[in-house]
Amino acid sequence: MPRKKNTTKLFKALDEHIEEASALKWEGTLRDYIDLIVQNPELHMNAHSRVLNMIESAGIKRNEDGEIEEYSFFADDLFGINDSICEIMSYLRAAAAGSEVSRRILLLYGPTSSGKSQLAVLLKRGLEEFTRTDTGTVYCLADSPMFEDPLCAIPHKLRAQFMSDYGIKIDGQLSPYMELMLKENHDGDFLSLPVKRVCFSEQSRVGIGTFVPSDKKSQDISELVGSMDLSKIGEFGSESDPRAYRFDGELNIANRGIMEFVEMLKVDQKFLYVLLTLAQEKNIKTGRYPFIYADEFLLAHTNETEYNRFLAKDEMEALHD
């Protein structure tokens, strides 16, 4: 008879993984979250800062002159594209600092098998792991379908004090759904809003979105921006009630993380203008609703043929910029 294998070590590793997942859970109120952030302001990052910190925390190799030679994050998977990686890092640093660069889409273009998709996958998988660390911890409003930054609930007239006293810059505003929840469930008491820790996951559709184009005639814009929930219109009595809307588009769930646009230039033009509005205004526009604030690192890639064809279209001037 074959000898029975010892599974003690295996189950110990599995138990440790379960315990680790449990340790990542945190729940409190906005009041509790403000205490955390004031003690550790570095935890409050915009989407570009989060990606930048993720890459830099993996290690940087410098030459004798102190110049950056290699980023450890990419070292084992991407080869021969150091110049391109340095350009991407320059973009991220400028965007993380809050410059106008943050209002642009990072478009990777080049021949087949040049590493575009691989780089996107690395960034997405890396961000998933980074948000499971103490440095990359992400907190959100517990009831928000878009994992909104809890500080978005702070009234605008009080935000200057956060900046002057603690160096914490607050951008954006609550989504229509959370505005309604604040009014109806918390009687306007924003400090009582529930907050929780989240870990980004493409599989679970948290903080990471991916859009892949299909047939232009059948592609629905709701894949990007969400859609009306017809079953709830009768319950709430209006199509403009936020509770009757599904905030489940790729742009919605990618809030505060990465949005990857595969073969971006192959999609219908109306999709590109939704993306342009998000990039320039940090807002998602849907019918019957006001603008929905979203902070995302927009990453797109395409091939050289599509890129050159795109540049030749005069009507796409806004997107060219």
C-alpha positions in Angstrom: 0.0 0.0 0.0 1.3 3.5 -0.8 2.5 5.5 2.2 0.1 8.2 3.4 1.6 11.6 2.8 1.8 14.1 5.7 -0.5 17.0 5.1 0.3 18.9 8.3 2.5 21.5 6.6 -0.1 22.1 3.9 -3.0 22.7 6.2 -0.8 24.9 8.4 -0.2 27.1 5.4 -3.9 27.1 4.5 -4.9 28.1 8.0 -2.3 30.9 8.1 -3.8 32.2 4.8 -7.3 32.2 6.3 -6.0 34.0 9.5 -4.2 36.6 7.3 -7.4 37.3 5.4 -9.3 37.8 8.7 -6.6 40.1 10.0 -7.1 42.4 7.0 -10.7 43.2 8.0 -11.4 46.5 9.6 -14.7 48.3 10.2 -15.5 51.5 11.9 -17.1 54.9 11.3 -15.8 58.0 9.4 -14.9 59.4 12.8 -12.6 56.4 13.5 -11.2 56.6 10.0 -10.3 60.3 10.4 -8.3 59.3 13.6 -6.4 56.8 11.5 -5.6 59.2 8.7 -4.5 62.0 11.0 -2.0 59.7 12.6 -0.8 58.3 9.3 -1.6 60.8 6.4 0.4 58.6 4.0 -2.5 56.2 3.9 -4.6 58.8 2.0 -3.5 58.4 -1.6 -5.0 59.1 -5.0 -5.1 56.4 -7.6 -1.8 57.4 -9.4 0.0 57.7 -6.0 -1.1 54.3 -5.1 0.3 52.7 -8.2 3.5 54.8 -7.9 4.1 53.8 -4.3 3.4 50.1 -5.2 6.2 50.1 -7.8 8.7 52.1 -5.8 8.2 50.0 -2.6 9.3 46.9 -4.5 12.8 48.5 -4.8 14.9 50.7 -7.0 18.3 49.8 -8.3 20.7 52.8 -9.0 24.0 53.1 -10.7 27.2 54.6 -9.3 26.0 58.1 -10.3 22.8 57.7 -8.4 20.7 57.4 -11.5 17.8 54.9 -11.6 18.9 51.8 -13.5 16.1 49.4 -12.8 12.8 49.1 -11.0 12.6 45.7 -9.2 8.8 45.5 -9.7 9.4 44.9 -13.5 12.8 43.2 -13.4 11.7 39.6 -13.6 9.0 40.0 -16.2 9.9 42.8 -18.7 13.2 43.1 -20.5 14.7 45.6 -22.9 12.1 48.3 -22.3 13.8 50.3 -19.6 13.3 53.6 -21.4 9.6 53.0 -21.8 9.3 52.1 -18.1 11.1 55.3 -17.1 8.7 57.3 -19.2 5.8 55.6 -17.5 7.3 56.3 -14.1 7.7 60.0 -15.0 4.0 60.1 -15.9 3.1 58.5 -12.6 5.2 60.9 -10.6 3.7 63.9 -12.3 0.2 62.6 -12.0 0.6 61.6 -8.3 1.8 65.2 -7.6 -1.6 66.4 -8.8 -0.5 68.1 -12.0 -2.5 68.2 -15.2 -0.8 65.0 -16.3 -3.2 63.1 -14.0 -6.0 64.2 -16.3 -4.6 62.2 -19.2 -4.9 58.6 -20.4 -1.7 56.6 -20.4 -1.8 54.9 -23.8 0.8 52.2 -24.6 1.2 51.4 -28.3 3.7 49.3 -30.2 4.0 46.0 -32.2 2.6 42.7 -31.1 4.5 41.0 -28.2 6.2 44.2 -27.1 5.0 43.8 -23.5 1.9 46.1 -23.4 -0.5 43.6 -22.1 2.1 42.0 -19.8 2.8 45.4 -18.2 -0.9 46.0 -17.6 -1.3 42.6 -16.0 1.7 43.2 -13.7 0.3 46.5 -12.5 -3.1 45.0 -11.8 -1.8 41.9 -10.0 0.7 44.1 -8.1 -2.0 46.5 -7.0 -4.0 43.6 -5.7 -1.1 42.5 -3.5 -0.2 46.0 -2.5 -3.6 46.7 -1.0 -3.1 43.7 1.3 -0.1 45.3 2.9 0.0 47.9 5.7 1.5 50.5 3.4 -1.1 50.1 0.7 -4.2 49.8 2.9 -7.4 51.1 1.3 -10.5 52.2 3.2 -13.8 53.0 1.7 -17.4 53.9 2.6 -18.9 50.5 3.5 -22.2 51.1 1.7 -20.7 52.5 -1.5 -20.9 50.4 -4.7 -18.0 52.4 -6.0 -15.7 52.0 -2.9 -15.6 55.7 -2.4 -13.0 57.6 -0.4 -14.5 58.2 3.0 -13.2 61.7 3.1 -15.4 62.6 0.1 -18.2 63.0 2.8 -16.4 65.9 4.4 -18.1 69.2 3.4 -16.1 71.4 1.1 -15.9 74.3 3.6 -14.1 72.1 6.1 -11.5 70.7 3.7 -9.1 73.6 3.8 -8.5 72.8 7.5 -7.5 69.2 6.7 -5.0 70.6 4.2 -3.5 73.3 6.5 -3.4 71.2 9.7 -2.6 67.7 8.4 -1.5 68.1 4.7 -4.4 66.0 3.6 -5.9 67.1 0.3 -9.5 66.0 -0.3 -10.9 65.9 -3.8 -14.3 64.9 -5.2 -17.7 64.5 -3.8 -20.1 61.7 -2.8 -21.9 59.8 -5.5 -25.7 60.4 -5.8 -26.3 57.0 -4.1 -24.2 57.9 -1.0 -25.6 61.4 -0.8 -29.0 59.7 -0.5 -27.8 57.2 2.0 -26.3 60.0 4.1 -29.5 61.9 4.1 -32.0 59.1 4.7 -30.0 56.6 6.9 -27.8 59.0 8.8 -29.8 62.2 9.0 -26.8 64.1 7.5 -24.4 62.9 10.2 -21.4 62.2 7.9 -19.2 61.2 10.9 -21.4 58.2 11.5 -21.0 56.8 8.0 -19.6 53.2 8.2 -16.1 52.7 6.8 -14.3 49.4 6.0 -11.0 48.2 4.6 -11.0 46.7 1.1 -8.5 44.8 -0.9 -8.5 45.3 -4.6 -9.4 42.3 -6.8 -10.1 42.1 -10.5 -11.9 38.8 -9.9 -14.2 40.3 -7.3 -14.5 43.6 -9.3 -13.1 45.8 -6.6 -10.8 48.6 -7.6 -9.7 47.1 -10.9 -11.7 47.2 -14.1 -11.0 45.8 -17.6 -12.8 46.7 -20.8 -12.4 44.5 -23.9 -14.0 45.8 -27.1 -16.4 43.5 -29.1 -18.6 44.1 -32.1 -19.4 47.8 -32.3 -23.1 47.1 -33.1 -23.7 45.0 -30.0 -21.4 46.8 -27.5 -23.4 48.5 -24.8 -22.2 51.6 -23.0 -23.6 50.3 -19.8 -20.6 47.9 -19.6 -18.6 51.1 -18.8 -21.0 53.2 -16.8 -23.6 50.9 -15.3 -27.3 50.7 -16.1 -30.8 51.2 -14.8 -32.3 48.5 -12.6 -35.8 48.2 -14.1 -36.9 45.9 -11.3 -36.4 48.8 -8.8 -38.0 51.6 -10.7 -41.5 50.6 -9.4 -40.2 50.3 -5.9 -38.6 53.7 -5.7 -40.9 55.5 -8.2 -38.4 57.2 -10.4 -35.7 56.4 -12.9 -33.6 59.2 -11.4 -33.5 57.6 -8.0 -29.9 56.4 -7.3 -31.3 53.3 -5.7 -32.7 52.3 -9.0 -29.3 52.4 -10.7 -26.7 49.7 -10.9 -23.2 51.3 -10.3 -21.6 48.2 -11.7 -19.9 49.4 -14.9 -16.2 48.9 -15.3 -15.5 52.6 -14.7 -17.6 52.4 -11.5 -15.9 49.5 -9.9 -12.4 50.7 -10.9 -12.8 53.8 -8.8 -9.6 54.5 -6.8 -7.6 51.9 -8.7 -6.7 50.9 -12.3 -8.9 50.8 -15.4 -7.4 48.9 -18.3 -8.8 49.6 -21.7 -7.8 46.8 -24.1 -7.3 47.8 -27.8 -8.8 51.1 -26.9 -8.9 52.6 -30.4 -11.1 49.8 -31.8 -14.1 50.8 -29.8 -17.0 53.0 -30.9 -16.3 56.8 -30.6 -19.0 57.3 -27.9 -17.0 55.0 -25.6 -13.9 57.1 -26.1 -15.7 60.3 -25.1 -16.9 58.8 -21.9 -13.3 57.9 -21.2 -12.2 61.4 -22.1 -14.7 63.0 -19.7 -13.4 60.7 -16.9 -9.8 61.5 -17.7 -10.2 65.3 -17.9 -13.0 66.0 -15.4 -12.7 62.9 -13.1 -16.4 62.4 -13.6 -18.6 59.7 -15.1 -21.8 61.0 -16.8 -24.9 58.8 -17.1 -28.4 59.7 -18.1 -30.7 61.3 -15.5 -27.9 61.6 -12.9 -25.4 64.3 -12.1 -21.7 63.7 -12.7 -20.3 60.9 -10.6 -16.8 61.5 -9.3 -14.2 58.8 -9.9 -10.4 58.8 -9.3 -8.7 56.3 -11.6 -5.4 55.4 -13.2 -6.6 55.0 -16.9 -4.3 52.6 -18.7 -4.9 51.8 -22.4 -3.0 49.9 -25.1 -3.3 49.4 -28.8 -1.3 48.4 -31.8 0.6 50.8 -34.1 -1.7 50.4 -37.0 -4.8 51.5 -35.0 -2.8 54.3 -33.4 -1.7 55.8 -36.7 -5.2 55.6 -38.1 -6.5 57.3 -35.0 -4.0 60.2 -35.4 -5.2 60.7 -39.0 -8.8 61.5 -37.8 -9.2 65.3 -37.5 -12.5 64.9 -35.6 -10.7 63.2 -32.7 -8.6 66.3 -31.9 -9.8 66.4 -28.2 -8.7 62.8 -27.8 -5.4 63.5 -29.5 -4.6 66.0 -26.8 
